Amino acid sequence: MERPTFKPIGTPSEELDTPALVVDLDALDANVRLVHSAIRDSGVSIRPRLDYHLCPAIGHIQLGAAGTSGVAVSTLGQAEVFSQHGFNDILVTNLVVTRSKLARAAALGRRIKLAVLADSSHGVDELSEAATSAGSNLGVAVAVRTDAPTLGVTPADAAPLAAQISGSPNLDLAGLVGSSNLDHLLEAVDNCRASGINVPKVIAGGSATYDSDAASGGVTDVLAGSYALNDNSLASRRPELLKAVRILATVVSNKDDGLVWVDAGQKATSIDTGLPAVDNVDGVAVPRMSAEHGAIVNEAGDRWDLDVGSKVWLVPHDVANTANVYDYIHATRDGRLEAIWEVSARGRYN
């Protein structure tokens, strides 16, 4: 668990203890306004994926913006955490199969509007049994396989499963859920409607394709996560979004070998899907990281003239992985600390 050194509200950003996960509130607000407005103007809703930051404070900013239909998370444990922070319409984009998780889902379904995914007849039966035993109602969405190989049913198998959900005690058909290949998802929707099944929601999409997903003519709820904070994996595809999340690091060594070392390494950045980038400095890169340190090199071969103790801003490659290694986010505005937010759902994999 992270043991940060907290600084008083109003502290300049670069005086925070490092490494620190820092969110610029003006950039966050701008990203949320831009994406939510674009989706709302297309006549559909957005369902933000809170598993990209795991932070209730950020989730409430998204939920309070225009055009939001509810939120989404990736595990039941995350749903339980967010339900304790005022979120009462949650989609778990995952299958719930073990006896203990089924009981937890049914219990949570008594307190909030909860929906989970299913891709098998057996799974639907178990969800119905658990909900009936608990005296609750669960929303169940059909997971449609839009990319191979992934979880979900084929478009041809979606209608029978949707019909089973609709006819099962204590279950409500929450809709159909897919990801990037909308053709397969919309084919599944057509098959359901041809069978006389009302599909209340068609949920799909992502931050990289939020505008085309909203304009597709078939999606009712766009799933999007990283748009609010942005990261390196999204920035090149969506240049209109601001970099709202960065990692503040301190230079700890600068020798004549051309490498600058900072105090943010693999454990502080999470490099599973890629290395971070140095923000607002051209011609430098992060070639490698150890557990506790990151190396920065001047690609021109010259020594980068940075004193020990200088601050460097890193942009994570994947904000979802990075947020999961921090207990707290430092929220800043105009270069000063405005709030410290707990990353309450980090580590909730179950």
C-alpha positions as CSV (number, residue, x, y, z in Angstrom):
1,M,0.0,0.0,0.0
2,E,1.2,3.5,-0.8
3,R,2.4,5.6,2.1
4,P,2.4,9.1,0.7
5,T,3.6,12.2,2.4
6,F,0.6,14.6,2.3
7,K,1.1,18.3,1.7
8,P,-1.3,21.1,2.7
9,I,-3.9,22.2,0.3
10,G,-2.5,25.1,-1.8
11,T,1.0,23.5,-2.1
12,P,2.6,24.2,-5.5
13,S,2.4,21.0,-7.6
14,E,6.1,20.6,-8.0
15,E,6.5,20.6,-4.2
16,L,4.5,17.4,-3.8
17,D,6.3,14.4,-2.5
18,T,7.4,12.1,-5.4
19,P,6.4,9.9,-7.1
20,A,2.9,11.3,-7.1
21,L,-0.1,10.7,-9.4
22,V,-1.4,14.1,-10.2
23,V,-4.6,15.2,-12.0
24,D,-5.1,18.6,-13.5
25,L,-8.7,19.5,-12.7
26,D,-9.1,22.0,-15.6
27,A,-8.0,19.4,-18.1
28,L,-10.2,16.8,-16.5
29,D,-13.3,19.1,-16.6
30,A,-12.5,20.0,-20.3
31,N,-12.2,16.4,-21.4
32,V,-15.5,15.4,-19.7
33,R,-17.4,18.3,-21.1
34,L,-16.1,17.7,-24.6
35,V,-16.8,14.0,-24.8
36,H,-20.1,14.0,-22.9
37,S,-21.4,16.9,-25.0
38,A,-20.4,15.2,-28.3
39,I,-22.2,12.0,-27.3
40,R,-25.3,13.8,-26.0
41,D,-25.5,15.8,-29.2
42,S,-25.7,12.5,-31.1
43,G,-28.8,11.6,-29.2
44,V,-27.3,8.8,-27.2
45,S,-25.9,8.4,-23.6
46,I,-22.5,7.8,-22.2
47,R,-21.8,5.2,-19.5
48,P,-18.3,6.0,-18.1
49,R,-16.1,3.2,-17.2
50,L,-14.8,4.0,-13.7
51,D,-12.3,1.1,-13.7
52,Y,-10.0,3.4,-15.6
53,H,-9.3,5.5,-12.6
54,L,-11.0,3.6,-9.7
55,C,-11.7,7.0,-8.0
56,P,-15.2,7.9,-6.7
57,A,-14.4,11.7,-6.8
58,I,-13.6,11.5,-10.6
59,G,-16.6,9.3,-11.1
60,H,-18.9,11.9,-9.6
61,I,-17.6,14.5,-12.0
62,Q,-18.4,12.2,-14.9
63,L,-21.8,11.2,-13.5
64,G,-22.7,14.8,-13.0
65,A,-21.9,15.8,-16.6
66,A,-24.4,15.8,-19.5
67,G,-25.8,12.7,-21.0
68,T,-24.7,10.1,-18.5
69,S,-26.9,7.0,-18.2
70,G,-25.1,5.3,-15.3
71,V,-21.5,3.9,-14.8
72,A,-19.6,0.8,-15.6
73,V,-16.8,-1.1,-13.8
74,S,-15.0,-4.4,-14.6
75,T,-15.4,-6.4,-11.4
76,L,-18.1,-7.0,-8.8
77,G,-15.7,-5.8,-6.1
78,Q,-15.4,-2.4,-7.8
79,A,-19.2,-2.2,-8.0
80,E,-19.4,-2.8,-4.3
81,V,-16.9,0.0,-3.6
82,F,-18.6,2.5,-5.9
83,S,-22.0,1.6,-4.5
84,Q,-20.7,2.8,-1.1
85,H,-19.9,6.2,-2.6
86,G,-23.3,7.1,-4.0
87,F,-23.3,5.3,-7.4
88,N,-26.6,3.4,-7.8
89,D,-26.7,2.4,-11.5
90,I,-23.8,0.2,-12.2
91,L,-23.0,-2.2,-15.0
92,V,-20.3,-4.8,-14.3
93,T,-18.7,-5.6,-17.7
94,N,-17.9,-9.1,-16.6
95,L,-19.4,-12.6,-16.0
96,V,-20.3,-13.5,-12.4
97,V,-20.0,-17.3,-11.9
98,T,-18.8,-18.5,-8.5
99,R,-21.3,-19.2,-5.7
100,S,-19.9,-16.4,-3.4
101,K,-19.9,-13.8,-6.2
102,L,-23.5,-14.8,-7.2
103,A,-24.6,-14.2,-3.6
104,R,-22.7,-10.9,-3.5
105,A,-24.3,-9.7,-6.7
106,A,-27.7,-10.7,-5.6
107,A,-27.2,-8.8,-2.3
108,L,-25.9,-5.7,-4.1
109,G,-28.9,-5.9,-6.5
110,R,-31.2,-5.3,-3.5
111,R,-29.6,-1.9,-2.9
112,I,-28.8,-0.5,-6.3
113,K,-29.7,-1.0,-10.0
114,L,-27.0,-3.6,-10.9
115,A,-26.4,-5.3,-14.2
116,V,-23.9,-8.0,-15.0
117,L,-23.0,-9.9,-18.2
118,A,-23.9,-13.5,-19.2
119,D,-22.9,-15.6,-22.2
120,S,-24.3,-19.0,-21.3
121,S,-27.6,-20.6,-20.4
122,H,-26.1,-22.1,-17.3
123,G,-24.9,-18.6,-16.2
124,V,-28.4,-17.2,-16.6
125,D,-29.9,-20.0,-14.5
126,E,-27.4,-19.4,-11.7
127,L,-28.0,-15.6,-11.7
128,S,-31.8,-16.2,-11.6
129,E,-31.4,-18.7,-8.7
130,A,-29.2,-16.3,-6.7
131,A,-31.5,-13.3,-7.2
132,T,-34.6,-15.3,-6.4
133,S,-33.0,-16.7,-3.2
134,A,-32.0,-13.2,-2.1
135,G,-35.3,-11.6,-3.1
136,S,-33.6,-9.2,-5.4
137,N,-33.7,-8.3,-9.1
138,L,-30.6,-8.3,-11.3
139,G,-30.2,-6.8,-14.7
140,V,-28.4,-9.2,-17.1
141,A,-26.9,-8.1,-20.4
142,V,-26.0,-10.5,-23.2
143,A,-22.2,-10.3,-23.8
144,V,-21.8,-10.4,-27.6
145,R,-18.5,-11.6,-29.1
146,T,-17.5,-8.8,-31.3
147,D,-13.8,-9.7,-31.6
148,A,-12.3,-13.2,-31.7
149,P,-11.3,-14.7,-29.3
150,T,-13.2,-12.9,-26.6
151,L,-16.0,-13.6,-24.1
152,G,-19.5,-13.6,-25.3
153,V,-21.9,-15.3,-27.7
154,T,-22.1,-15.1,-31.4
155,P,-24.7,-12.9,-33.0
156,A,-26.7,-16.0,-33.9
157,D,-26.8,-17.1,-30.3
158,A,-27.7,-13.8,-28.8
159,A,-31.5,-14.0,-29.3
160,P,-32.0,-17.4,-27.5
161,L,-30.0,-16.1,-24.5
162,A,-31.8,-12.8,-24.4
163,A,-35.1,-14.7,-24.5
164,Q,-34.0,-16.9,-21.6
165,I,-33.0,-13.8,-19.5
166,S,-36.4,-12.1,-20.2
167,G,-38.2,-15.2,-19.1
168,S,-36.2,-15.9,-16.0
169,P,-37.5,-15.1,-12.5
170,N,-35.9,-12.1,-10.9
171,L,-33.9,-11.1,-13.9
172,D,-34.4,-8.2,-16.3
173,L,-32.8,-8.0,-19.8
174,A,-30.4,-5.1,-19.5
175,G,-29.5,-5.1,-23.2
176,L,-26.6,-6.3,-25.3
177,V,-23.0,-5.4,-24.7
178,G,-20.1,-5.5,-27.2
179,S,-16.8,-3.7,-27.8
180,S,-15.2,-2.6,-31.0
181,N,-16.8,-4.5,-33.9
182,L,-20.2,-2.8,-34.0
183,D,-21.3,-4.9,-37.1
184,H,-21.4,-8.1,-35.0
185,L,-23.2,-6.4,-32.1
186,L,-25.8,-4.8,-34.3
187,E,-26.4,-8.1,-36.1
188,A,-27.1,-9.6,-32.7
189,V,-29.6,-6.8,-32.0
190,D,-31.3,-7.3,-35.3
191,N,-31.6,-11.1,-34.5
192,C,-33.2,-10.3,-31.1
193,R,-35.7,-7.9,-32.5
194,A,-36.6,-10.2,-35.4
195,S,-37.5,-12.8,-32.6
196,G,-39.8,-10.3,-30.9
197,I,-37.4,-9.4,-28.1
198,N,-37.2,-5.9,-26.9
199,V,-33.6,-4.8,-26.5
200,P,-33.6,-1.9,-24.0
201,K,-29.9,-1.0,-24.3
202,V,-27.2,-1.5,-26.9
203,I,-23.9,-0.8,-25.0
204,A,-20.6,-0.6,-26.7
205,G,-17.6,1.6,-27.7
206,G,-14.5,3.1,-26.3
207,S,-12.7,6.4,-25.8
208,A,-10.8,6.2,-29.1
209,T,-14.0,5.8,-31.1
210,Y,-16.6,7.7,-28.9
211,D,-17.8,10.0,-31.7
212,S,-18.3,7.3,-34.3
213,D,-19.8,4.9,-31.8
214,A,-22.3,7.6,-30.8
215,A,-23.1,8.3,-34.5
216,S,-23.5,4.6,-35.5
217,G,-27.3,4.7,-35.3
218,G,-27.5,1.5,-33.3
219,V,-25.7,2.2,-30.0
220,T,-27.7,3.6,-27.1
221,D,-25.0,3.9,-24.5
222,V,-21.3,4.5,-25.3
223,L,-18.8,2.8,-23.0
224,A,-15.8,5.0,-22.5
225,G,-13.1,5.2,-19.8
226,S,-9.7,6.8,-20.5
227,Y,-11.2,9.9,-22.1
228,A,-11.5,11.7,-18.8
229,L,-7.8,11.6,-17.9
230,N,-6.2,10.6,-21.2
231,D,-2.9,8.7,-21.5
232,N,-0.2,8.0,-24.1
233,S,-2.1,5.1,-25.6
234,L,-5.1,7.4,-26.4
235,A,-3.4,10.8,-27.0
236,S,-2.2,10.2,-30.5
237,R,-5.7,9.0,-31.6
238,R,-7.7,11.7,-29.8
239,P,-5.5,14.9,-30.0
240,E,-8.5,17.0,-28.9
241,L,-8.3,15.6,-25.4
242,L,-6.0,17.2,-22.9
243,K,-3.4,15.3,-20.8
244,A,-5.1,15.4,-17.4
245,V,-3.1,12.8,-15.6
246,R,0.7,12.8,-15.0
247,I,3.2,11.3,-12.6
248,L,5.5,13.8,-10.9
249,A,9.0,12.5,-10.5
250,T,12.3,13.9,-9.1
251,V,15.7,13.7,-10.7
252,V,17.9,11.6,-8.4
253,S,21.0,11.2,-10.7
254,N,22.5,12.9,-13.8
255,K,25.9,11.6,-14.8
256,D,27.9,12.0,-18.0
257,D,26.6,8.8,-19.6
258,G,23.6,10.7,-21.0
259,L,21.1,9.1,-18.7
260,V,18.9,11.0,-16.2
261,W,17.4,8.9,-13.5
262,V,14.2,9.8,-11.7
263,D,12.5,8.3,-8.7
264,A,9.5,6.8,-10.6
265,G,10.1,3.3,-11.8
266,Q,8.0,0.3,-12.8
267,K,6.2,0.2,-9.4
268,A,5.1,3.8,-9.7
269,T,4.1,3.8,-13.4
270,S,3.0,0.3,-14.3
271,I,4.6,-0.5,-17.7
272,D,2.7,-3.7,-18.6
273,T,1.5,-2.1,-21.8
274,G,4.1,0.5,-22.5
275,L,6.6,2.9,-21.0
276,P,5.6,6.5,-20.0
277,A,6.6,9.6,-21.9
278,V,8.2,12.8,-20.7
279,D,5.6,15.5,-20.9
280,N,6.2,18.8,-22.8
281,V,9.9,18.0,-23.6
282,D,10.8,17.2,-27.2
283,G,13.6,14.9,-28.1
284,V,13.8,12.9,-24.8
285,A,12.5,9.4,-24.1
286,V,12.2,6.8,-21.3
287,P,14.1,3.8,-22.7
288,R,13.8,1.6,-19.6
289,M,12.8,1.4,-16.0
290,S,13.9,-0.6,-12.9
291,A,11.6,-1.3,-10.0
292,E,12.1,2.1,-8.4
293,H,13.8,4.3,-11.0
294,G,13.2,5.5,-14.5
295,A,15.9,6.3,-17.1
296,I,15.4,9.3,-19.4
297,V,17.7,9.9,-22.4
298,N,18.2,12.7,-24.8
299,E,17.7,11.2,-28.2
300,A,20.2,13.6,-29.8
301,G,22.9,12.1,-27.6
302,D,23.6,15.3,-25.7
303,R,23.6,15.4,-21.9
304,W,20.2,16.7,-20.6
305,D,21.1,19.5,-18.2
306,L,18.9,18.8,-15.2
307,D,20.0,19.2,-11.7
308,V,19.5,16.6,-9.1
309,G,16.2,17.5,-7.3
310,S,14.6,18.9,-10.5
311,K,11.1,17.8,-11.3
312,V,10.0,15.8,-14.4
313,W,6.4,15.1,-15.5
314,L,5.7,11.7,-16.9
315,V,2.6,10.7,-18.9
316,P,1.5,7.1,-18.3
317,H,1.0,4.8,-21.2
318,D,-2.1,3.2,-19.7
319,V,-3.9,5.2,-17.0
320,A,-6.0,2.2,-15.9
321,N,-2.9,0.2,-14.9
322,T,-1.2,3.3,-13.4
323,A,-4.2,4.3,-11.2
324,N,-4.3,0.8,-9.8
325,V,-0.9,1.2,-8.1
326,Y,-1.8,4.4,-6.2
327,D,-3.9,4.9,-3.1
328,Y,-4.3,8.6,-3.7
329,I,-4.6,11.1,-6.5
330,H,-3.4,14.7,-6.0
331,A,-5.9,17.0,-7.7
332,T,-4.5,20.3,-8.8
333,R,-5.7,23.5,-10.4
334,D,-3.5,26.4,-11.7
335,G,-0.4,24.6,-10.4
336,R,-1.5,24.2,-6.8
337,L,-3.0,21.3,-4.8
338,E,-6.7,21.6,-4.5
339,A,-7.7,18.1,-3.1
340,I,-6.4,14.7,-2.3
341,W,-8.7,11.9,-3.6
342,E,-8.7,8.3,-2.5
343,V,-8.4,5.6,-5.2
344,S,-11.0,3.6,-3.3
345,A,-11.5,0.7,-5.8
346,R,-7.9,-0.1,-6.5
347,G,-7.0,-3.8,-6.1
348,R,-10.6,-4.9,-6.1
349,Y,-10.1,-7.7,-8.6
350,N,-12.8,-10.1,-7.2
